[in-house]
Amino acid sequence: MANARSIPHDQAAKHPVFRLFKEMPGQYLIDEFLTHIRTTAEPESFAGIHPGPLDKAEPFRKLAPFSVDRRKRTNGDMAYCPMCHQPNKFLEGAFVYLPRLQAVAAIGHECAAKETRAAAERDYRARRDRQFEEDYLLANLPHVPVKLAAITQVRPAAAEALRVFRSLRKDAPAALRQLRSAKQQGARLIVAETIADNIIAIGPSGFKGSKGRQTRDTMFGLLAGTTAVINDYNPVAELYRIEQVLKLYAAYPTEEAALDAVCGMTDAERQWATTRLRQTDDAFRKFQNRIEDFCAFFSAENIARISAWTGHPEHPAPFRITRTAKPGAVIVTIRSADDRFYMAIAPVIEAHRADWPFLAT
């Protein structure tokens, strides 16, 4: 293929020699053509290709887009287009099937008549999307039982996280308002500290006035686990929504069963199944990230950071936060004039990791 000789343009019109395809060729020929293009940058020398000339309105079906590396061409010119009947015509083109002529050709990407080109593009996109959907479903349907098992595995952690979150909202609303405000300001734990007048001589950078006082921001670090301070978080509901979709496709645990299922789907059913199953992958990834972040809020380092921040003498609304590790639980408390939070967090909350097959297609 790569060593096939180019057909001279003037001879092509008089002696069209090309390979006949009674039906649209499959991926094998597309792969051969694209390999030939990468090697030679000469679409016109691909063995068996229709040399032209072709009518601009000749109907075609797009097989694959391609680009020509001009540096590889003998004279550094652009490729000849059989539909424009012009040499030195294009660098971006399409490998196409000509149903009426039962042939394949390589044409410039804008060289066909507008309506013919638009129809071919619609057909190509539909076939491309169908192929993607079929490949995705064939690869993923057999793994649905594994994904359902992963949900069962992490559900206790989700239930514990929900219990802790609801108690935190109910019993520490004042502290949460402060922490939520910090989250909205880049999660920075800052106290505006009053400074002595003689420090002003150092320079204005980092200093500000507040009711006649000179202050500077004292930074205690970044708040971790900001999921814990958002308005609404329900990891149990997240898992439930994922599970309800997966249960619709749990009956195809083998490749053979998946193939039978995909072959029996209408276009709408195949599109819906692909969309929803891909959404479950995204949703489980989000579930894992959010519960991981939620647990980070209760880490020893983060609680110590919050404690130092709220314990500063000039913190405007201080509260006391503690963390104590005990056998079988981590005890976290928040105390202030408005808050009375006490929570023994069970170790099961850390069991939120599970294998989930994220399959590339």
FITORTI-386197 format. One record per residue (C-alpha): residue number from 1; x, z, y. Coordinates in nm, 4 decimals. Layout:
<rs>
+-----+----------+----------+----------+
!   k !        x !        z !        y !
+-----+----------+----------+----------+
! NUM !        X !        Z !        Y !
...
+-----+----------+----------+----------+
</rs>
This chain:
<rs>
+-----+----------+----------+----------+
!   k !        x !        z !        y !
+-----+----------+----------+----------+
!   1 !   0.0000 !   0.0000 !   0.0000 !
!   2 !   0.2605 !   0.1074 !   0.2539 !
!   3 !   0.4642 !  -0.2100 !   0.1913 !
!   4 !   0.1751 !  -0.4531 !   0.2223 !
!   5 !   0.2452 !  -0.7302 !   0.4692 !
!   6 !   0.0437 !  -0.7756 !   0.7868 !
!   7 !  -0.1894 !  -1.0746 !   0.7995 !
!   8 !  -0.1052 !  -1.2846 !   1.1075 !
!   9 !  -0.3943 !  -1.2818 !   1.3525 !
!  10 !  -0.4169 !  -1.6607 !   1.3805 !
!  11 !  -0.4305 !  -1.7003 !   1.0026 !
!  12 !  -0.6813 !  -1.4172 !   0.9557 !
!  13 !  -0.9637 !  -1.6134 !   1.1158 !
!  14 !  -0.8956 !  -1.9226 !   0.9016 !
!  15 !  -0.8243 !  -1.7493 !   0.5714 !
!  16 !  -0.9963 !  -1.4111 !   0.5591 !
!  17 !  -0.8607 !  -1.2265 !   0.2557 !
!  18 !  -0.9951 !  -0.8789 !   0.1902 !
!  19 !  -1.1020 !  -0.6477 !  -0.0886 !
!  20 !  -1.4715 !  -0.6278 !  -0.1757 !
!  21 !  -1.6550 !  -0.2954 !  -0.2048 !
!  22 !  -2.0124 !  -0.3248 !  -0.3269 !
!  23 !  -2.0699 !   0.0369 !  -0.2242 !
!  24 !  -1.9141 !   0.2533 !   0.0460 !
!  25 !  -1.5742 !   0.3675 !  -0.0879 !
!  26 !  -1.5048 !   0.7317 !  -0.1474 !
!  27 !  -1.2488 !   0.9799 !  -0.0206 !
!  28 !  -0.9741 !   0.8296 !  -0.2368 !
!  29 !  -0.9568 !   0.5174 !  -0.0178 !
!  30 !  -0.9808 !   0.7163 !   0.3047 !
!  31 !  -0.6846 !   0.9289 !   0.1935 !
!  32 !  -0.4865 !   0.6153 !   0.1014 !
!  33 !  -0.5567 !   0.4589 !   0.4398 !
!  34 !  -0.4658 !   0.7705 !   0.6395 !
!  35 !  -0.1421 !   0.8071 !   0.4426 !
!  36 !  -0.0646 !   0.4428 !   0.5169 !
!  37 !  -0.1275 !   0.5008 !   0.8889 !
!  38 !   0.0977 !   0.8073 !   0.8992 !
!  39 !   0.3730 !   0.6082 !   0.7270 !
!  40 !   0.3518 !   0.2705 !   0.8990 !
!  41 !   0.1211 !   0.3031 !   1.2039 !
!  42 !  -0.0096 !  -0.0409 !   1.1030 !
!  43 !  -0.3809 !  -0.0411 !   1.0147 !
!  44 !  -0.3719 !  -0.4207 !   0.9918 !
!  45 !  -0.1219 !  -0.4081 !   0.7034 !
!  46 !  -0.3342 !  -0.1870 !   0.4781 !
!  47 !  -0.3815 !  -0.3819 !   0.1531 !
!  48 !  -0.7257 !  -0.5366 !   0.1203 !
!  49 !  -0.8462 !  -0.4567 !   0.4725 !
!  50 !  -1.0718 !  -0.7099 !   0.6487 !
!  51 !  -0.8468 !  -0.8963 !   0.8945 !
!  52 !  -1.1253 !  -1.0176 !   1.1225 !
!  53 !  -1.2570 !  -1.1613 !   1.3339 !
!  54 !  -1.5707 !  -0.9459 !   1.3364 !
!  55 !  -1.8768 !  -0.9629 !   1.5565 !
!  56 !  -1.9112 !  -0.6698 !   1.7960 !
!  57 !  -2.2630 !  -0.6121 !   1.6638 !
!  58 !  -2.1541 !  -0.6110 !   1.2982 !
!  59 !  -2.3082 !  -0.2931 !   1.1493 !
!  60 !  -2.0618 !  -0.0450 !   1.0031 !
!  61 !  -2.0350 !   0.3061 !   0.8643 !
!  62 !  -1.7537 !   0.5215 !   0.9942 !
!  63 !  -1.5253 !   0.6572 !   0.7236 !
!  64 !  -1.2628 !   0.8414 !   0.9291 !
!  65 !  -1.1085 !   0.8519 !   1.2765 !
!  66 !  -0.7368 !   0.7850 !   1.3066 !
!  67 !  -0.4625 !   0.7468 !   1.5646 !
!  68 !  -0.1649 !   0.5122 !   1.5747 !
!  69 !   0.1858 !   0.6331 !   1.6545 !
!  70 !   0.3100 !   0.3552 !   1.8804 !
!  71 !   0.6715 !   0.4569 !   1.8268 !
!  72 !   0.6500 !   0.3561 !   1.4597 !
!  73 !   0.5211 !   0.0059 !   1.5287 !
!  74 !   0.7682 !  -0.2803 !   1.5051 !
!  75 !   0.7329 !  -0.4013 !   1.8623 !
!  76 !   0.6043 !  -0.0782 !   2.0118 !
!  77 !   0.2698 !  -0.2426 !   2.0769 !
!  78 !  -0.0817 !  -0.1181 !   2.0123 !
!  79 !  -0.2871 !  -0.2147 !   1.7087 !
!  80 !  -0.4855 !  -0.5355 !   1.6772 !
!  81 !  -0.8654 !  -0.4957 !   1.6817 !
!  82 !  -1.0543 !  -0.7412 !   1.4573 !
!  83 !  -1.3769 !  -0.6673 !   1.6443 !
!  84 !  -1.2326 !  -0.7442 !   1.9882 !
!  85 !  -1.0219 !  -1.0305 !   1.8483 !
!  86 !  -0.7366 !  -0.8967 !   2.0601 !
!  87 !  -0.3805 !  -0.7905 !   1.9762 !
!  88 !  -0.2195 !  -0.4892 !   2.1439 !
!  89 !  -0.5645 !  -0.3301 !   2.1786 !
!  90 !  -0.5900 !   0.0334 !   2.0633 !
!  91 !  -0.4144 !   0.3536 !   1.9555 !
!  92 !  -0.7305 !   0.5516 !   1.8686 !
!  93 !  -0.9595 !   0.3928 !   1.6129 !
!  94 !  -1.1942 !   0.4274 !   1.3194 !
!  95 !  -1.1630 !   0.3253 !   0.9568 !
!  96 !  -1.5028 !   0.1735 !   0.8763 !
!  97 !  -1.7091 !   0.0252 !   0.5954 !
!  98 !  -1.8951 !  -0.3010 !   0.6626 !
!  99 !  -2.2005 !  -0.2975 !   0.4317 !
! 100 !  -2.3056 !  -0.6570 !   0.4960 !
! 101 !  -1.9540 !  -0.7897 !   0.4319 !
! 102 !  -1.8773 !  -0.5332 !   0.1606 !
! 103 !  -1.5399 !  -0.4675 !   0.3203 !
! 104 !  -1.3384 !  -0.2083 !   0.5091 !
! 105 !  -1.1805 !  -0.2558 !   0.8519 !
! 106 !  -0.9882 !  -0.0679 !   1.1204 !
! 107 !  -1.1372 !  -0.1035 !   1.4696 !
! 108 !  -1.0743 !   0.0481 !   1.8094 !
! 109 !  -1.2899 !   0.3538 !   1.8759 !
! 110 !  -1.4726 !   0.1853 !   2.1640 !
! 111 !  -1.4612 !  -0.1762 !   2.0500 !
! 112 !  -1.8018 !  -0.2132 !   1.8818 !
! 113 !  -2.1288 !  -0.2805 !   2.0619 !
! 114 !  -2.2660 !   0.0382 !   2.2147 !
! 115 !  -2.5773 !   0.0669 !   1.9948 !
! 116 !  -2.3853 !  -0.0188 !   1.6783 !
! 117 !  -2.1177 !   0.2388 !   1.7627 !
! 118 !  -2.3747 !   0.5091 !   1.8415 !
! 119 !  -2.5618 !   0.4515 !   1.5142 !
! 120 !  -2.2376 !   0.4649 !   1.3156 !
! 121 !  -2.1322 !   0.7867 !   1.4905 !
! 122 !  -2.4655 !   0.9566 !   1.4135 !
! 123 !  -2.4375 !   0.8530 !   1.0504 !
! 124 !  -2.0764 !   0.9763 !   1.0315 !
! 125 !  -2.1588 !   1.3161 !   1.1804 !
! 126 !  -2.4514 !   1.3600 !   0.9419 !
! 127 !  -2.2341 !   1.2782 !   0.6386 !
! 128 !  -1.9513 !   1.4978 !   0.7645 !
! 129 !  -2.1881 !   1.7925 !   0.8191 !
! 130 !  -2.3488 !   1.7436 !   0.4792 !
! 131 !  -2.0085 !   1.7391 !   0.3103 !
! 132 !  -1.9030 !   2.0563 !   0.4910 !
! 133 !  -2.2262 !   2.2345 !   0.3946 !
! 134 !  -2.2017 !   2.1325 !   0.0305 !
! 135 !  -1.8361 !   2.2343 !   0.0073 !
! 136 !  -1.9074 !   2.5684 !   0.1755 !
! 137 !  -2.2002 !   2.6530 !  -0.0508 !
! 138 !  -2.0218 !   2.5474 !  -0.3703 !
! 139 !  -1.7277 !   2.7699 !  -0.2760 !
! 140 !  -1.9302 !   3.0697 !  -0.1572 !
! 141 !  -2.2464 !   3.0986 !  -0.3660 !
! 142 !  -2.0615 !   3.2263 !  -0.6763 !
! 143 !  -1.9116 !   3.5072 !  -0.4643 !
! 144 !  -2.2429 !   3.6462 !  -0.3376 !
! 145 !  -2.2575 !   3.9151 !  -0.6119 !
! 146 !  -1.9090 !   4.0329 !  -0.5070 !
! 147 !  -2.0264 !   4.0612 !  -0.1475 !
! 148 !  -2.3346 !   4.2572 !  -0.2491 !
! 149 !  -2.1122 !   4.4945 !  -0.4450 !
! 150 !  -1.8944 !   4.5400 !  -0.1352 !
! 151 !  -2.2003 !   4.6420 !   0.0668 !
! 152 !  -2.2955 !   4.8989 !  -0.1961 !
! 153 !  -1.9395 !   5.0334 !  -0.1840 !
! 154 !  -1.9306 !   5.0895 !   0.1938 !
! 155 !  -2.2898 !   5.2020 !   0.2468 !
! 156 !  -2.2079 !   5.5789 !   0.2167 !
! 157 !  -1.9462 !   5.5417 !   0.4918 !
! 158 !  -2.2007 !   5.3640 !   0.7111 !
! 159 !  -2.4573 !   5.6391 !   0.6537 !
! 160 !  -2.2059 !   5.9078 !   0.7513 !
! 161 !  -2.1025 !   5.7142 !   1.0630 !
! 162 !  -2.4671 !   5.6821 !   1.1682 !
! 163 !  -2.5266 !   6.0552 !   1.1151 !
! 164 !  -2.2255 !   6.1450 !   1.3306 !
! 165 !  -2.3160 !   5.8936 !   1.6019 !
! 166 !  -2.6741 !   6.0185 !   1.6344 !
! 167 !  -2.5611 !   6.3815 !   1.6529 !
! 168 !  -2.3021 !   6.2917 !   1.9165 !
! 169 !  -2.5667 !   6.1217 !   2.1320 !
! 170 !  -2.8090 !   6.4088 !   2.0906 !
! 171 !  -2.5727 !   6.7043 !   2.1350 !
! 172 !  -2.3019 !   6.5779 !   2.3738 !
! 173 !  -2.4806 !   6.3542 !   2.6286 !
! 174 !  -2.2812 !   6.4734 !   2.9309 !
! 175 !  -1.9421 !   6.4164 !   2.7687 !
! 176 !  -2.0566 !   6.0751 !   2.6455 !
! 177 !  -2.1553 !   5.9707 !   2.9974 !
! 178 !  -1.8034 !   6.0465 !   3.1169 !
! 179 !  -1.6411 !   5.8699 !   2.8249 !
! 180 !  -1.8707 !   5.5694 !   2.8645 !
! 181 !  -1.7726 !   5.5489 !   3.2292 !
! 182 !  -1.4065 !   5.5519 !   3.1267 !
! 183 !  -1.4762 !   5.2717 !   2.8771 !
! 184 !  -1.6295 !   5.0610 !   3.1530 !
! 185 !  -1.3124 !   5.1084 !   3.3577 !
! 186 !  -1.0818 !   4.9684 !   3.0936 !
! 187 !  -1.0937 !   5.2780 !   2.8670 !
! 188 !  -0.8356 !   5.4480 !   3.0906 !
! 189 !  -0.8481 !   5.8278 !   3.0949 !
! 190 !  -0.7565 !   5.9059 !   3.4557 !
! 191 !  -0.7840 !   6.2071 !   3.6860 !
! 192 !  -0.7417 !   6.1727 !   4.0649 !
! 193 !  -0.4865 !   6.4456 !   4.1316 !
! 194 !  -0.4347 !   6.5975 !   4.4786 !
! 195 !  -0.0767 !   6.5736 !   4.6021 !
! 196 !   0.1149 !   6.7671 !   4.8690 !
! 197 !   0.1539 !   6.6109 !   5.2127 !
! 198 !   0.5325 !   6.5869 !   5.1873 !
! 199 !   0.5034 !   6.3569 !   4.8868 !
! 200 !   0.3371 !   6.0917 !   5.1042 !
! 201 !   0.6781 !   5.9936 !   5.2382 !
! 202 !   0.7584 !   5.8368 !   4.9008 !
! 203 !   0.5301 !   5.5468 !   4.9869 !
! 204 !   0.1687 !   5.4354 !   4.9724 !
! 205 !   0.1710 !   5.2720 !   4.6302 !
! 206 !  -0.0498 !   5.4612 !   4.3845 !
! 207 !  -0.1923 !   5.6953 !   4.6486 !
! 208 !  -0.5397 !   5.7067 !   4.7973 !
! 209 !  -0.7463 !   5.9239 !   5.0211 !
! 210 !  -1.0592 !   6.1080 !   4.9189 !
! 211 !  -1.2474 !   6.3089 !   5.1800 !
! 212 !  -0.9299 !   6.3644 !   5.3760 !
! 213 !  -0.7201 !   6.4433 !   5.0658 !
! 214 !  -0.4242 !   6.2429 !   4.9456 !
! 215 !  -0.4504 !   6.1771 !   4.5707 !
! 216 !  -0.2805 !   5.9847 !   4.2978 !
! 217 !  -0.4107 !   5.8774 !   3.9570 !
! 218 !  -0.2764 !   6.0732 !   3.6623 !
! 219 !  -0.3058 !   5.8683 !   3.3455 !
! 220 !  -0.3589 !   6.0289 !   3.0053 !
! 221 !  -0.3693 !   5.7080 !   2.8029 !
! 222 !  -0.6403 !   5.4799 !   2.6699 !
! 223 !  -0.9568 !   5.6016 !   2.5028 !
! 224 !  -0.9636 !   5.4904 !   2.1389 !
! 225 !  -1.2785 !   5.4364 !   1.9365 !
! 226 !  -1.5027 !   5.3252 !   2.2210 !
! 227 !  -1.7708 !   5.2274 !   1.9671 !
! 228 !  -1.8506 !   5.6010 !   1.9501 !
! 229 !  -1.9602 !   5.6084 !   2.3154 !
! 230 !  -2.1766 !   5.2940 !   2.3336 !
! 231 !  -2.5528 !   5.3228 !   2.3746 !
! 232 !  -2.6533 !   5.1954 !   2.0339 !
! 233 !  -2.4646 !   5.1769 !   1.7054 !
! 234 !  -2.6271 !   5.1511 !   1.3635 !
! 235 !  -2.3888 !   5.0438 !   1.0849 !
! 236 !  -2.6583 !   5.1057 !   0.8212 !
! 237 !  -2.8840 !   4.8481 !   0.9861 !
! 238 !  -2.5901 !   4.6076 !   1.0116 !
! 239 !  -2.5382 !   4.6247 !   0.6361 !
! 240 !  -2.9100 !   4.5947 !   0.5671 !
! 241 !  -2.9366 !   4.2684 !   0.7616 !
! 242 !  -2.6383 !   4.1224 !   0.5760 !
! 243 !  -2.7745 !   4.2339 !   0.2399 !
! 244 !  -3.1181 !   4.0791 !   0.2968 !
! 245 !  -2.9620 !   3.7361 !   0.3428 !
! 246 !  -2.7256 !   3.7693 !   0.0475 !
! 247 !  -3.0073 !   3.8690 !  -0.1864 !
! 248 !  -3.1656 !   3.5286 !  -0.1302 !
! 249 !  -2.8617 !   3.3652 !  -0.2918 !
! 250 !  -2.7640 !   3.6161 !  -0.5609 !
! 251 !  -2.8854 !   3.4036 !  -0.8526 !
! 252 !  -2.5942 !   3.1560 !  -0.8571 !
! 253 !  -2.2927 !   3.3497 !  -0.9909 !
! 254 !  -2.1201 !   3.0486 !  -1.1510 !
! 255 !  -1.9954 !   2.7156 !  -1.0199 !
! 256 !  -2.2461 !   2.5331 !  -1.2414 !
! 257 !  -2.5375 !   2.7365 !  -1.1065 !
! 258 !  -2.4174 !   2.6825 !  -0.7514 !
! 259 !  -2.3931 !   2.3065 !  -0.8074 !
! 260 !  -2.7477 !   2.2928 !  -0.9447 !
! 261 !  -2.8735 !   2.4958 !  -0.6476 !
! 262 !  -2.6995 !   2.2798 !  -0.3869 !
! 263 !  -2.8179 !   1.9556 !  -0.5486 !
! 264 !  -3.1747 !   2.0842 !  -0.5379 !
! 265 !  -3.1720 !   2.1776 !  -0.1688 !
! 266 !  -3.3299 !   1.9719 !   0.1040 !
! 267 !  -3.1227 !   1.8962 !   0.4134 !
! 268 !  -3.2994 !   2.1753 !   0.6026 !
! 269 !  -3.2503 !   2.4273 !   0.3201 !
! 270 !  -2.8820 !   2.3407 !   0.2862 !
! 271 !  -2.8234 !   2.3705 !   0.6611 !
! 272 !  -3.0102 !   2.7032 !   0.6792 !
! 273 !  -2.8246 !   2.8471 !   0.3796 !
! 274 !  -2.4860 !   2.7470 !   0.5193 !
! 275 !  -2.5620 !   2.8882 !   0.8623 !
! 276 !  -2.6973 !   3.2192 !   0.7363 !
! 277 !  -2.4216 !   3.2777 !   0.4797 !
! 278 !  -2.1517 !   3.2031 !   0.7375 !
! 279 !  -2.3247 !   3.4534 !   0.9658 !
! 280 !  -2.3005 !   3.7198 !   0.6942 !
! 281 !  -1.9233 !   3.6659 !   0.6834 !
! 282 !  -1.9001 !   3.7130 !   1.0603 !
! 283 !  -2.1363 !   4.0108 !   1.0498 !
! 284 !  -1.9396 !   4.1915 !   0.7772 !
! 285 !  -1.6139 !   4.1326 !   0.9622 !
! 286 !  -1.7790 !   4.2819 !   1.2718 !
! 287 !  -1.9105 !   4.5762 !   1.0677 !
! 288 !  -1.5599 !   4.6524 !   0.9411 !
! 289 !  -1.4045 !   4.6296 !   1.2860 !
! 290 !  -1.6705 !   4.8479 !   1.4487 !
! 291 !  -1.6673 !   5.1278 !   1.1911 !
! 292 !  -1.2856 !   5.1232 !   1.1944 !
! 293 !  -1.3000 !   5.1654 !   1.5712 !
! 294 !  -1.5667 !   5.4361 !   1.5442 !
! 295 !  -1.3443 !   5.6415 !   1.3127 !
! 296 !  -1.0524 !   5.6003 !   1.5560 !
! 297 !  -1.2448 !   5.8063 !   1.8124 !
! 298 !  -1.2163 !   6.1139 !   1.5881 !
! 299 !  -0.8445 !   6.0759 !   1.5147 !
! 300 !  -0.6178 !   6.3677 !   1.6009 !
! 301 !  -0.4299 !   6.1608 !   1.8603 !
! 302 !  -0.7442 !   6.0489 !   2.0418 !
! 303 !  -0.9046 !   6.3942 !   2.0500 !
! 304 !  -0.5778 !   6.5373 !   2.1872 !
! 305 !  -0.5741 !   6.2679 !   2.4549 !
! 306 !  -0.9330 !   6.3414 !   2.5571 !
! 307 !  -0.8626 !   6.7161 !   2.5558 !
! 308 !  -0.5646 !   6.6748 !   2.7886 !
! 309 !  -0.7687 !   6.4523 !   3.0205 !
! 310 !  -1.0741 !   6.6767 !   3.0442 !
! 311 !  -0.8566 !   6.9884 !   3.0567 !
! 312 !  -0.6782 !   6.8842 !   3.3755 !
! 313 !  -0.7425 !   7.1414 !   3.6517 !
! 314 !  -0.8858 !   6.8733 !   3.8809 !
! 315 !  -1.1085 !   6.7015 !   3.6266 !
! 316 !  -1.4459 !   6.6825 !   3.8071 !
! 317 !  -1.6638 !   6.7832 !   3.5081 !
! 318 !  -1.4485 !   6.9371 !   3.2376 !
! 319 !  -1.5629 !   6.9931 !   2.8824 !
! 320 !  -1.3839 !   7.1340 !   2.5814 !
! 321 !  -1.3226 !   6.9130 !   2.2789 !
! 322 !  -1.1506 !   7.0252 !   1.9565 !
! 323 !  -1.0640 !   6.8802 !   1.6179 !
! 324 !  -0.9798 !   7.0835 !   1.3070 !
! 325 !  -0.8942 !   6.9376 !   0.9680 !
! 326 !  -1.0243 !   7.1400 !   0.6756 !
! 327 !  -1.0470 !   7.0716 !   0.3018 !
! 328 !  -1.3358 !   6.8289 !   0.2557 !
! 329 !  -1.4142 !   6.7737 !   0.6249 !
! 330 !  -1.2897 !   6.7235 !   0.9791 !
! 331 !  -1.4586 !   6.9558 !   1.2286 !
! 332 !  -1.5090 !   6.8177 !   1.5797 !
! 333 !  -1.6698 !   7.0202 !   1.8584 !
! 334 !  -1.7631 !   6.9466 !   2.2205 !
! 335 !  -1.8637 !   7.2314 !   2.4514 !
! 336 !  -1.9725 !   7.2331 !   2.8141 !
! 337 !  -2.2590 !   7.3651 !   3.0239 !
! 338 !  -2.4763 !   7.0816 !   2.8881 !
! 339 !  -2.3215 !   6.9996 !   2.5518 !
! 340 !  -2.3256 !   7.1797 !   2.2182 !
! 341 !  -2.1811 !   6.9405 !   1.9624 !
! 342 !  -2.0533 !   7.0599 !   1.6238 !
! 343 !  -1.9931 !   6.8125 !   1.3425 !
! 344 !  -1.8313 !   6.8403 !   1.0009 !
! 345 !  -1.7379 !   6.4788 !   0.9277 !
! 346 !  -1.7193 !   6.4036 !   0.5551 !
! 347 !  -1.4181 !   6.2133 !   0.4166 !
! 348 !  -1.6514 !   5.9425 !   0.2855 !
! 349 !  -1.6549 !   5.7946 !   0.6354 !
! 350 !  -1.3023 !   5.6650 !   0.5684 !
! 351 !  -1.4207 !   5.4693 !   0.2638 !
! 352 !  -1.5403 !   5.1788 !   0.4777 !
! 353 !  -1.2943 !   4.9207 !   0.3488 !
! 354 !  -1.3995 !   4.6801 !   0.0756 !
! 355 !  -1.2811 !   4.3463 !  -0.0536 !
! 356 !  -1.4935 !   4.0671 !   0.0871 !
! 357 !  -1.4080 !   3.7071 !  -0.0064 !
! 358 !  -1.3696 !   3.5185 !   0.3209 !
! 359 !  -1.3248 !   3.1727 !   0.1758 !
! 360 !  -1.1849 !   2.8793 !   0.3723 !
! 361 !  -1.3607 !   2.5457 !   0.3276 !
+-----+----------+----------+----------+
</rs>
